[in-house]
């Protein structure tokens, strides 16, 4: 679990960007938040899901079949993201966060997951980014 504070200063209301995955075993970030903060009143959260780009690697991108498949995949990825965000949001509320403290955002990947998270964190004036367990594994 990693918590990166982007700005210092006095403890006032903090806005955290929480990266959400659709993989159940990657829910370490939200679990961390549930247990780390005893006073959750001064915390605002944005649950941020990055959907994959649909059909990124097809060469014939201008044909009708491509567009149909791309829209179908985009809908599938968005539904998967909504479901993941809903699971996380319910869990956060169950552990003491209020509904109005938790915002959600689904974003289709533009550059890379890392750069999209950094861009969103800067754009949203977040105080910290909460990531899952990626990067915590040590080589054997």
N, C-alpha and C positions, 0 to 999 in steps of 0.2 A: 504494500500500500504506500502510495507516495502522495504527499500534499505539498504543492509548490506555492509559496506565497509570492505574489508578484509585486506587492507594495507593502511598506511598513506602516507604522503609525499606531495611534491609539486604537484600542478595541472598540469599535462602533459596529454598525451593521456591516457585515461582510457578505460579499456576493461570491459564491463558489460555482465554477463550471465543473460539472460532474460528467465525465465521459461514461456513456452507457453502452453496453454490448448486449447482443441477443444471446450470448452464451451464458448459461446459468453459472458456470464455474468462474466467470469473470466479474462477478458482482461484489468484489472486495471493496471497491470504492464506497458504494452506498452503505455496506455493512460497517465500514470504518467510521463513516459520519454518524451512524446511529449510536455508536459506542464512544466516540471521541468527545463529542459535544454534550455536556450535561445541561447547559443552558442553550437551548436551540432558538430562543426568541430573536436573537440578533443575526440570524443567518438566513440569507436568501440563496436558493439553489436554482441553477438551470441545468436540467438533465439534457445532455447533448448526445444524440445518436447520429452517427455518420453512416448513411446508406451507401453501398457500393454503387459505382457507375454501372448502369445496365449496358450489356453488350459492348464493352469497351473495345474489344479486339476484332470485330468484324470488319472486313475490308470494303464490302459493298454497303456502305451506310446510307445510301440514298434510295434503296429499294423499299417497296411497301411492306414486305415481310419483316424487314429490319425494324421499321417504325412500330409495327404491331407488337413484335416480340419485346422491343425496348419498353414500350408502355406497360406491357403485361409484367415484365420484370420490375420496373420501377414501382408499380402498385404493390407487388409482392414484397419488395424491400421496405417500402413505407409501412405496410401492415406489420411486418416483422419488427420494425422500429417502434411503432406505436405500442405493440404488445410488450416489448421489453421495457419501454419507458413506463407503461402502466404498472407493470410488476414492481419496478423500482419505486415508483411514486407511492404506491399502496404501502410498501414496506417502510418507507421513510415516514409516512403519516402515522402508521401503526406505532412507530418508535418515537413519536413526539413532535415531529415537524407538522406545521399547519398547512392546509391545502394552499393558502395564498402565498406561502413561502416557496413553493415549488413550481417553477416554470419549466416548460418543455420545448425542445427544438429538435426537429429532424432535418438533417442537412445531407444533400447528395455530395459525395466526395468530389472535390475539385482537383486538388493537388496531390496530397497524401494525407493519411489520417493525422499524422503529427502536425503538419503545417496547417491543416484545416482547424485543428484544435487550438493551435497557437493564434491563428487569425481570429477565431471566434472569441478567444479569451481577451485579446486586445480590443476587439471591436465592442465587446460587451462590458468593458471596464470591470472585469472580474478581479478579485483580490487573490484568488488561488485557483488552481486546476487540480481536480481530484481524478486520479487515474486508477485503473485496476492493478492487478498483480504483474502485468507485463514489465519486464525489466528487473524483477526481483529474483528471478531464477539465477542461480550461480552455475557456471559450467562444471560438469562432473569431472 
